[in-house]
Amino acid sequence: MSDQVYVGNAGADAALDRGWLLGHFKPPGDPRHSEDVEIKWGVHEAGEERAAWVEGEVRTALLVLIDGRFRVELPGRSVLLAEPGDYVVWGKGVGHSWRAEAPSTVLTVRWPSVPGYRVG
């Protein structure tokens, strides 16, 4: 059953696929393939941001701060994640953008994993 086990390092593996560790985009048969959920290990330099507002999101998202200082902009609200473990969840249809206020590492979980869906 070893083909159903994958052992890796989030930092090293994330560098290979824009941060994404698990989702529909991993090859079928790979234990990291999932149509239910996507997981991303994001490492961001201070000042890095998604300046463009994301619209039409069709997934629910959870973003957890591992380290650093990370701001998520949501409709009518700005959320600062400043302590390891701080997190924010937003639902389907909620627009957002973000900015790393200091070098930051965040873990993002989105569900479902939607083939062909990519925010530019």
C-alpha positions as a Python dict, from the first residue, in 0.01 Angstrom:
ca = {
    (1, 'M'): (0, 0, 0),
    (2, 'S'): (303, 229, -27),
    (3, 'D'): (152, 390, -339),
    (4, 'Q'): (-115, 538, -109),
    (5, 'V'): (141, 716, 111),
    (6, 'Y'): (335, 1030, 23),
    (7, 'V'): (598, 1182, 251),
    (8, 'G'): (737, 1522, 164),
    (9, 'N'): (832, 1867, 281),
    (10, 'A'): (579, 2148, 234),
    (11, 'G'): (845, 2406, 150),
    (12, 'A'): (1023, 2191, -106),
    (13, 'D'): (708, 2045, -264),
    (14, 'A'): (528, 2381, -273),
    (15, 'A'): (809, 2530, -480),
    (16, 'L'): (725, 2279, -756),
    (17, 'D'): (359, 2379, -805),
    (18, 'R'): (302, 2747, -713),
    (19, 'G'): (259, 2642, -349),
    (20, 'W'): (-11, 2380, -402),
    (21, 'L'): (39, 2054, -216),
    (22, 'L'): (-293, 1879, -270),
    (23, 'G'): (-586, 1909, -510),
    (24, 'H'): (-744, 1795, -836),
    (25, 'F'): (-432, 1908, -1026),
    (26, 'K'): (-210, 1634, -882),
    (27, 'P'): (-196, 1319, -1097),
    (28, 'P'): (-470, 1059, -1047),
    (29, 'G'): (-336, 777, -831),
    (30, 'D'): (-113, 1017, -636),
    (31, 'P'): (-231, 1032, -271),
    (32, 'R'): (-220, 1413, -304),
    (33, 'H'): (-489, 1406, -573),
    (34, 'S'): (-824, 1529, -439),
    (35, 'E'): (-1139, 1663, -595),
    (36, 'D'): (-1270, 1758, -251),
    (37, 'V'): (-1004, 1995, -118),
    (38, 'E'): (-697, 2198, -215),
    (39, 'I'): (-409, 2280, 21),
    (40, 'K'): (-142, 2543, -37),
    (41, 'W'): (177, 2627, 154),
    (42, 'G'): (236, 2994, 74),
    (43, 'V'): (567, 3164, 146),
    (44, 'H'): (551, 3539, 81),
    (45, 'E'): (806, 3818, 101),
    (46, 'A'): (716, 4143, 280),
    (47, 'G'): (514, 4359, 43),
    (48, 'E'): (400, 4071, -179),
    (49, 'E'): (30, 4107, -254),
    (50, 'R'): (-265, 4004, -462),
    (51, 'A'): (-355, 4360, -556),
    (52, 'A'): (-635, 4254, -792),
    (53, 'W'): (-960, 4181, -612),
    (54, 'V'): (-1068, 3818, -656),
    (55, 'E'): (-1432, 3803, -771),
    (56, 'G'): (-1662, 3509, -837),
    (57, 'E'): (-1487, 3268, -601),
    (58, 'V'): (-1672, 2935, -603),
    (59, 'R'): (-1494, 2776, -308),
    (60, 'T'): (-1483, 2821, 68),
    (61, 'A'): (-1137, 2908, 201),
    (62, 'L'): (-946, 2884, 527),
    (63, 'L'): (-617, 3074, 562),
    (64, 'V'): (-396, 3005, 867),
    (65, 'L'): (-90, 3213, 957),
    (66, 'I'): (215, 2994, 1029),
    (67, 'D'): (449, 3287, 1082),
    (68, 'G'): (482, 3653, 982),
    (69, 'R'): (217, 3922, 950),
    (70, 'F'): (-47, 3881, 678),
    (71, 'R'): (-349, 4097, 591),
    (72, 'V'): (-660, 3968, 410),
    (73, 'E'): (-898, 4223, 262),
    (74, 'L'): (-1262, 4115, 248),
    (75, 'P'): (-1574, 4315, 156),
    (76, 'G'): (-1608, 4588, 418),
    (77, 'R'): (-1341, 4435, 640),
    (78, 'S'): (-964, 4411, 676),
    (79, 'V'): (-832, 4113, 876),
    (80, 'L'): (-479, 4117, 1017),
    (81, 'L'): (-325, 3780, 1102),
    (82, 'A'): (-41, 3864, 1340),
    (83, 'E'): (7, 3566, 1575),
    (84, 'P'): (95, 3211, 1464),
    (85, 'G'): (-232, 3021, 1441),
    (86, 'D'): (-449, 3327, 1360),
    (87, 'Y'): (-688, 3236, 1081),
    (88, 'V'): (-977, 3360, 869),
    (89, 'V'): (-1247, 3169, 680),
    (90, 'W'): (-1455, 3309, 395),
    (91, 'G'): (-1734, 3148, 201),
    (92, 'K'): (-1831, 3102, -159),
    (93, 'G'): (-1883, 3424, -348),
    (94, 'V'): (-1679, 3638, -105),
    (95, 'G'): (-1424, 3851, -287),
    (96, 'H'): (-1080, 3907, -137),
    (97, 'S'): (-724, 4024, -179),
    (98, 'W'): (-419, 3998, 48),
    (99, 'R'): (-84, 4150, 138),
    (100, 'A'): (215, 4014, 332),
    (101, 'E'): (305, 4292, 575),
    (102, 'A'): (618, 4099, 682),
    (103, 'P'): (780, 3783, 545),
    (104, 'S'): (500, 3531, 598),
    (105, 'T'): (412, 3165, 567),
    (106, 'V'): (44, 3076, 541),
    (107, 'L'): (-148, 2753, 492),
    (108, 'T'): (-455, 2782, 270),
    (109, 'V'): (-727, 2518, 245),
    (110, 'R'): (-996, 2558, -24),
    (111, 'W'): (-1291, 2337, -98),
    (112, 'P'): (-1404, 2192, -326),
    (113, 'S'): (-1112, 2150, -564),
    (114, 'V'): (-1245, 2286, -892),
    (115, 'P'): (-1081, 2166, -1217),
    (116, 'G'): (-1005, 2441, -1463),
    (117, 'Y'): (-1063, 2714, -1206),
    (118, 'R'): (-777, 2956, -1158),
    (119, 'V'): (-773, 3315, -1043),
    (120, 'G'): (-513, 3512, -1239),
}
